[in-house]
């Protein structure tokens, strides 16, 4: 696809950019429903349409941030994300943190969905499993913990090998989701039969199709659970997903930027775009030629016309990305903005300097949703203009990630990176020597030292400066190809009450309800 074939909309909205650059972490919302106050049906049902299947319903073995909408209803974490991205309490009543330890006090009376007690021993068993399981995807999140001990029934003490200011944020994510030890011990296949302490428990799971859940009456915060039944449906085709919500088959659906205008014209729908820390990027295995050469990676950064992608494919809904973090966020380095302006001639010069005057050919794998394929085609057209041939191979998201992380057969892929509550989580996963998203396990000493120092510091200003230095280091060697901060866009039926995503951009159904039918 040639770049000139991408339609342009120069007058498109910049609402998301304005929200983030102003430092505001509230949602941008376009409303088409009536907005009237209605009574909630506390025995109601809700169906959520999502675009990507779960890699696993075992939170310690899944490999995609897109697993979280499938996991969050079933599992409760030790800490929790607040809507503004800050960290609150989940299973914990309180905690104390120093450079050497994190002491966590559990809420009294917690239970798992299988009826067993959630106590300090259960937390110890989960953390030890996450650290030692061969296929664990949370090892790097737990790497700073040198030992874990149950002090009493409700108190867990983590001894740290180094300061880790981001540890509560990590334990608000999948690393802190607590699985029933009874299910672990009896060999339950948690990939398809999850058992946690979340607000909803499993009824039926059909991998690649749907997850059916019902309210867990033993949940510690019953006032936040406003739905009796919750169903998550996989609808990976973008048009089918939009048609499903327009027909009333689902109540909430994540949609693409190209569908906003059509969805907004439906009076029964509200279209909402929430800012998030998610970034669309080209992920590279920098241990695989030719991507092991920084000049090649830099050439790709210059070869892509991000503004054309924003206007033509994202329909103006997003912010062009030049680094891991968006404008207005404390870890963003303003000096990196427009670091790689579209310059195909410079890209060709860099390729020649790297020994590829005639370019090269590689496989570009991408999620099989129409938007991702179309975007990949646009990217391939831009790369073709500088002599690089990208063979686009669409696959399901979990397949791409398995091949990238474990089989090490993917040189490059186009995919979203889901937002995390703390910058350390993003940078450690993508760029540290132990990061799951760094299959080459390559990191230079300066970057590693910056990440270690940022992780150890509790001073927000100091951490921000360190993250900015780390971002500069990453982009100096073009260790990533960031393209867009797209935000997260949903179509929501008028019967839904209270739905939004936080800054992490992940669907969470607590405090979400449906309107009672009027007699």
C-alpha positions, 0 to 999 in steps of 0.5 A, a space after each residue: 500500500 503506497 502512502 499516497 493512498 492513505 486518506 487524510 483528515 487534517 481537521 480531525 479532533 485533537 481531544 486526546 492530545 489536549 487532555 494529556 498535554 494539559 496533564 488532565 487524566 479525565 476521559 474525553 467523551 462524546 455522548 449520543 445517549 439521553 444522559 437521563 438518571 435511571 435506576 440500576 438493575 442489581 440482578 442485571 446482565 452485561 455482555 462485553 465485546 472484545 477484540 483479542 482472545 486471552 493467551 491464558 486465564 492463569 495470570 502468572 502464565 499469560 503473555 499479553 496485556 490484552 488478557 486483563 479484561 478476561 482476568 480482572 473479573 475473576 481475580 483480585 490483586 493485592 493492590 488496585 489501579 485507581 482511575 487516574 493511574 495511581 495505586 490503591 488497595 485491593 486485597 490489602 487493608 494497609 501496607 508499609 514500604 521501605 527500601 528493604 521491605 514491603 509489609 502487607 496487611 490483608 483484609 480480614 475474612 477474604 475467601 476464594 471462589 472455591 470456598 477456601 480462605 485467602 490468608 497470608 499463606 495463600 499470598 506466599 504460595 502465589 508469589 513463590 509460584 510466580 518467581 519459580 514457575 518455569 513459564 511464569 510471565 511475572 518473574 521480572 515483576 517479582 525479581 526484587 523480592 528476595 524472600 516472602 514470609 507469612 508473619 501471621 494469618 493476615 500479614 505478609 512481609 516481602 524482603 527486597 534485594 533492592 529498593 523497588 518503588 514500583 512494586 505496589 504497581 506491579 502487584 496491582 497488575 497480574 503479578 499481584 492477582 492471587 490464585 486459590 492455592 487449592 487449585 494450584 495444588 490439585 493441578 487445576 488447569 488454570 489456563 481455562 478454569 480460573 479460580 480467584 477472589 474477584 467479583 465474578 466466578 467462572 460459569 463457562 469458558 469457551 476459549 476463542 469464543 466467550 467467558 461466562 461469569 456470575 456474581 461471587 457472593 463472597 467478594 469483599 466489596 459487594 457494593 461495587 458489584 452491580 451485575 449478576 451476570 457478566 459475559 465477555 465475547 471474543 469478536 475479533 472482526 472489527 465490523 462484526 463487533 460494531 454490528 453486534 453492539 448496534 444490534 444490541 447483542 453486546 452492551 459495550 464494545 471496543 471499536 477502532 478510530 475509523 468506526 467512531 463516526 458511524 457509531 456516534 450516529 447511533 442514538 442508542 450508543 455513547 462513544 467514549 475515548 479514554 486517554 491511556 498509556 498504551 502505545 502502538 509500536 513496531 516491536 523488534 527482536 534486536 538480536 535478529 539481523 538486520 534489526 541488531 543494527 541501530 542504523 537499520 532501526 533508526 532508518 525505520 523510524 525516519 521512514 514512517 510518516 506518523 502524521 499520515 497514519 494519524 490522519 488517515 488510519 486513526 482518523 485524528 484520534 490519537 497522539 503521534 508517538 516518538 518515545 514510550 510515554 505520551 506528552 503530559 505524563 511525568 516520564 515523557 521527555 519533551 526534547 524527544 518530540 518529533 525526534 524522527 520527522 518523516 524523511 525517506 532520504 535520510 532513511 535511505 542514507 542510514 540503510 546504505 551506511 548499515 550495508 543495505 543500500 538496496 534495502 532488505 526483506 523481512 516478515 512483519 507479523 500483526 494482529 489479524 484485526 482489520 485495523 491492524 492489517 490495514 495499518 501494517 499495509 500502510 507501514 509496509 508501503 512507507 518502508 517500500 519507499 525506502 527499499 524495505 520489503 515487509 511481508 505482512 503475516 496476520 495472526 491471532 495476538 496470542 500466537 504472535 506473542 508466543 512466537 516472539 517471546 518463546 519461539 524467538 521466530 518473529 523479527 518484528 511485529 506491529 501491536 499495541 503495548 498496553 499501559 502500565 501504572 508505573 513507568 518501570 513496568 513498561 521499561 523493565 518489560 520492554 528493555 531490561 535484560 530480564 524483560 519478557 518483551 525483550 526476547 534478545 535479552 540485550 540491554 546496555 549498561 547505562 540503560 540498565 543502571 538508569 532503570 535500576 536507579 528509577 526502580 529504587 527511588 521513591 522521589 517522584 521528581 527524581 524518578 521522572 528525570 531518570 525515566 526521561 534519561 532512559 527514554 532518551 537512551 532507548 530512542 538514541 539507539 532506536 530500540 523501539 519504533 513508537 507510532 501512536 498513543 491511540 487512546 481507548 475507544 468504546 461504544 456503549 449502549 444507553 442502558 449501561 451505567 458507570 463504565 469507563 477505563 482508567 489511565 491504564 486503558 483496561 476494562 474493569 467492570 466494578 461499579 458498572 451496572 445496567 438500567 432496570 427495565 421500565 414497566 
